[in-house]
Amino acid sequence: MEHERKSIMVTWDFSAVSYNALKHAVKMAHILKNNVLLFHIVNDSSEEETARKRIEETVGEIKKDLGEEVGYYVHSGKIFKEIADYASKEENSVNFVVMGTHGMKGGQKLFGSWALKVIAGSSVPFIVVQDQPPEKERYTDIVFPIDFKSENKEKLQWAIFMGKYLNSTIHLYKAPVQDKALQKKVNVNLNFAIRFLIQNNIEYEIHTSAKSGSGNYQKELLAFCKKINADLILITTTKHITTMDYIFGAKEQYLLSNNEKIPVMCVNPKSNFAKVGQFMYG
């Protein structure tokens, strides 16, 4: 995968949170030796030329302020479709997307998370951020929640990718389950993750949640992330997400807009997208 995708794409709307996303992308691009691409959507094709001139000025300002050369792409359409479509095309060589968000505020509480709507359908992961990146040189601690679902294996490839190239410790955080059959599945997923982390020489730690219930678990997960000063939470989106999930809130919306403002890497399940074995086997 690292040979096929060579750009980090930043969703760009000239806002402060998109600038925060840019700073995260630049930091990761330095480590991963990737390019950075600003992706800007306008509603109508008649607006493209004006937007292109504005973003050209922005690129110049970024060069002056951050000393970074970044590319850009301006396109007309709906943000809920165009961003994921562009990122998912192999020929565009997008490694992953970094997107800034204000969290679930105002109308989003009624209509659902805009961030989640943009992410749905993408074959590459999104890293959703609210704040600027930390001052430290690298992302040292990544939290990987482990539950009983098979999708855990799909996000494992990204834990290995991040662990390898960002030199991060992966914190495996076990979900609380009472059912013995589900406990067995959690342990199977945990052992599977440990096996490949060891095989790839990636540091890891195992932690277990003490509480039960999805609401309590997510709160405890965030409390744990805050305690260890986590740089990133790695999750998968709800499988077969529906309009009702957008309206009433799929579980990951709580994490994407978390009050601790910890970045979240979101992987869509069953993204036939990438072959798991591409870099899982050392």
matplotlib code that plots the C-alpha trace (Angstrom):
import matplotlib.pyplot as plt

x = [0.0, 2.8, 4.1, 0.7, -0.6, 1.7, -0.4, -2.2, -5.3, -6.7, -10.3, -10.0, -12.7, -10.4, -11.5, -9.4, -10.1, -9.0, -5.8, -5.4, -6.0, -3.3, -0.8, -1.5, -1.1, 2.2, 3.5, 2.6, 3.9, 7.3, 7.4, 5.8, 7.6, 4.2, 2.9, 0.1, -2.9, -5.6, -9.0, -11.7, -15.3, -17.6, -21.3, -21.2, -18.7, -19.1, -17.4, -14.3, -12.1, -12.7, -12.0, -8.9, -7.4, -8.2, -6.6, -3.5, -3.1, -3.5, -0.9, 1.5, 0.6, 1.2, 4.6, 5.4, 4.0, 4.9, 7.7, 5.7, 5.0, 1.4, -0.7, -4.4, -7.5, -10.7, -13.9, -17.6, -20.1, -21.5, -19.0, -20.7, -19.8, -16.8, -14.3, -14.7, -14.8, -11.6, -9.7, -10.8, -9.5, -6.3, -4.9, -5.1, -2.6, -4.2, -2.9, -5.5, -7.5, -7.2, -10.4, -11.0, -14.3, -16.0, -17.7, -21.4, -22.8, -26.0, -27.8, -25.5, -27.2, -30.4, -29.1, -26.2, -22.5, -21.3, -17.9, -19.4, -21.4, -18.2, -16.3, -18.9, -18.1, -14.4, -11.9, -9.1, -9.2, -10.1, -8.3, -10.7, -9.1, -10.3, -7.2, -3.6, -1.2, 0.9, 4.3, 6.1, 7.9, 5.9, 2.6, 3.7, 0.5, -2.3, -5.4, -6.9, -10.3, -10.8, -14.3, -15.9, -16.5, -14.6, -13.9, -11.2, -8.9, -9.6, -8.3, -5.3, -3.5, -3.6, -2.4, 0.6, 1.1, 1.0, 3.1, 5.8, 6.1, 5.2, 7.1, 4.0, 3.0, -0.4, -2.6, -5.0, -8.1, -10.5, -14.2, -16.2, -18.5, -20.5, -21.5, -18.9, -19.3, -18.6, -15.7, -14.2, -14.5, -12.9, -9.9, -9.6, -9.4, -6.9, -4.6, -4.8, -3.8, -0.9, 0.4, 0.8, 2.1, 4.8, 5.5, 6.0, 8.1, 5.6, 5.4, 2.0, 0.2, -3.0, -5.6, -9.1, -12.2, -13.8, -17.3, -20.2, -22.6, -21.7, -22.2, -20.0, -17.4, -16.9, -16.6, -14.1, -12.2, -11.9, -10.8, -8.1, -7.0, -6.8, -4.8, -2.1, -2.2, -3.1, -2.4, -4.9, -7.9, -8.3, -11.9, -14.1, -17.4, -20.7, -21.2, -24.0, -24.6, -28.1, -29.9, -31.2, -27.6, -26.9, -30.0, -29.9, -26.1, -24.0, -21.7, -18.6, -20.1, -19.5, -15.8, -15.4, -16.5, -15.1, -14.7, -11.1, -10.4, -8.3, -7.8, -9.7, -8.7, -11.8, -11.7, -14.7, -15.4, -15.3, -13.4, -12.3, -10.2, -6.8, -5.4, -4.8, -1.6, 0.1, 2.1, 0.8, 3.3, 6.5]
y = [0.0, 2.4, 2.1, 2.7, 5.8, 8.7, 11.8, 12.9, 14.7, 17.6, 18.7, 22.4, 25.1, 28.0, 27.6, 27.4, 23.7, 22.9, 24.7, 22.4, 19.5, 20.8, 21.0, 17.3, 16.3, 18.2, 16.6, 13.1, 13.8, 14.6, 11.2, 9.2, 11.0, 11.8, 14.9, 17.1, 17.9, 20.4, 19.4, 22.1, 21.6, 24.3, 24.0, 24.9, 24.7, 28.5, 29.0, 26.9, 29.6, 32.1, 29.3, 28.2, 31.7, 31.9, 28.6, 29.5, 32.5, 30.2, 27.8, 30.8, 31.8, 28.2, 28.2, 31.5, 30.5, 26.8, 26.6, 23.8, 23.1, 21.7, 20.8, 21.6, 20.4, 22.3, 20.6, 21.2, 18.9, 17.6, 17.2, 14.0, 12.3, 14.0, 13.8, 10.1, 9.4, 11.3, 9.8, 6.3, 6.3, 4.4, 6.7, 9.7, 8.0, 9.1, 7.4, 8.8, 12.0, 14.4, 16.4, 19.1, 19.3, 21.5, 18.5, 17.9, 21.4, 23.2, 21.6, 18.6, 17.4, 17.1, 16.0, 13.9, 14.2, 15.8, 14.2, 10.7, 11.4, 12.5, 9.4, 6.8, 5.0, 5.9, 3.2, 5.1, 6.1, 9.5, 11.1, 13.6, 16.3, 19.3, 20.9, 21.5, 18.6, 18.3, 19.9, 16.6, 15.2, 12.1, 10.4, 8.2, 6.6, 5.1, 3.6, 0.5, -0.5, -4.2, -5.7, -8.9, -7.8, -9.1, -5.6, -5.3, -7.2, -4.6, -1.7, -3.7, -3.1, 0.6, 0.1, -1.8, 1.0, 3.7, 1.7, 1.1, 4.5, 6.8, 4.6, 4.5, 2.3, 0.6, 0.5, -2.5, -1.5, -4.4, -3.7, -5.0, -7.9, -10.3, -12.9, -15.8, -16.4, -12.7, -12.7, -15.5, -13.4, -10.5, -12.6, -14.1, -10.6, -9.6, -12.5, -11.9, -8.3, -9.3, -11.9, -9.4, -6.6, -8.9, -10.1, -6.5, -5.5, -3.0, -2.0, -2.6, -2.6, -4.3, -2.5, -3.7, -1.6, -2.2, -1.0, -2.4, -0.7, 1.1, 4.6, 3.9, 2.1, 5.0, 7.5, 5.3, 4.8, 8.6, 8.9, 6.4, 8.2, 11.4, 9.7, 8.4, 11.6, 9.5, 11.0, 9.0, 6.6, 4.0, 2.9, 1.4, 2.9, 1.2, -1.5, -0.9, 2.6, 4.0, 7.3, 6.5, 6.2, 9.7, 11.1, 9.4, 9.0, 6.0, 5.1, 6.5, 10.0, 10.4, 9.6, 11.7, 14.8, 13.9, 16.6, 15.7, 16.7, 13.6, 12.8, 9.8, 7.6, 6.1, 3.0, 1.9, -1.9, -4.2, -1.8, -4.5, -1.6, -2.9, -6.3, -6.9, -8.9, -6.0, -5.0, -7.2, -9.9, -8.1]
z = [0.0, 0.8, -2.7, -4.4, -2.5, -2.3, -1.3, 1.9, 0.9, 3.0, 2.7, 2.3, 2.9, 4.0, 7.7, 10.8, 11.2, 7.7, 8.5, 11.5, 9.2, 6.9, 9.8, 10.7, 7.1, 6.8, 9.9, 8.7, 5.2, 6.5, 8.2, 5.4, 2.6, 1.0, -0.9, 0.5, -1.7, -0.8, -2.1, -2.4, -3.5, -5.0, -5.6, -9.3, -12.1, -12.6, -9.3, -10.0, -11.6, -8.7, -6.2, -8.0, -7.9, -4.2, -3.4, -5.5, -3.2, -0.2, -1.5, -1.6, 1.9, 3.1, 1.4, 3.2, 6.7, 6.8, 4.2, 2.5, -1.1, -1.4, -4.4, -4.9, -6.7, -7.2, -8.3, -8.4, -6.9, -3.6, -0.8, 0.4, -2.9, -4.5, -1.7, -1.2, -5.0, -5.7, -2.8, -3.7, -7.3, -7.4, -10.1, -7.7, -5.4, -2.1, 1.0, 3.3, 3.9, 6.8, 7.5, 10.0, 11.9, 14.4, 15.9, 16.1, 16.6, 15.7, 12.8, 12.9, 16.1, 14.1, 10.7, 11.8, 11.5, 8.2, 8.8, 8.8, 5.6, 3.8, 5.1, 4.1, 0.9, 0.8, 0.2, 2.0, 5.7, 7.0, 9.9, 11.5, 13.5, 15.6, 16.9, 15.7, 16.0, 19.2, 19.4, 19.8, 16.7, 16.1, 16.9, 19.8, 21.0, 18.9, 20.6, 18.9, 20.4, 20.3, 20.2, 18.9, 15.3, 12.4, 11.1, 13.7, 11.2, 8.5, 10.6, 11.8, 8.6, 9.3, 12.9, 11.4, 8.8, 11.5, 13.9, 11.3, 9.7, 12.6, 15.1, 17.4, 20.3, 19.6, 22.7, 22.3, 24.3, 25.0, 25.1, 28.0, 27.2, 29.5, 27.0, 26.9, 23.2, 22.5, 25.0, 23.0, 19.8, 21.5, 22.5, 19.0, 17.6, 20.3, 19.7, 15.9, 16.4, 18.8, 16.3, 13.5, 15.7, 17.0, 13.4, 12.3, 15.4, 16.6, 20.2, 21.8, 25.2, 26.3, 28.3, 29.4, 30.0, 33.3, 32.5, 30.5, 28.2, 24.9, 26.3, 29.4, 27.2, 24.9, 27.7, 29.4, 26.1, 25.8, 29.4, 28.8, 25.7, 27.6, 30.4, 28.1, 25.9, 22.9, 19.4, 17.5, 17.9, 15.2, 14.5, 11.8, 10.7, 11.2, 8.6, 6.2, 7.6, 7.0, 7.0, 10.5, 11.7, 10.4, 12.0, 15.4, 15.5, 14.7, 17.6, 15.9, 15.7, 19.4, 18.9, 15.7, 17.6, 21.0, 23.6, 24.2, 20.5, 19.9, 16.2, 15.0, 12.0, 10.5, 8.3, 6.3, 6.7, 3.8, 1.7, -0.7, -1.2, 0.0, 0.4, 4.1, 3.4, 1.6, 4.6, 7.5, 6.9, 7.8]

ax = plt.figure().add_subplot(projection="3d")
ax.plot(x, y, z, "-o")
ax.set_aspect("equal")
plt.show()
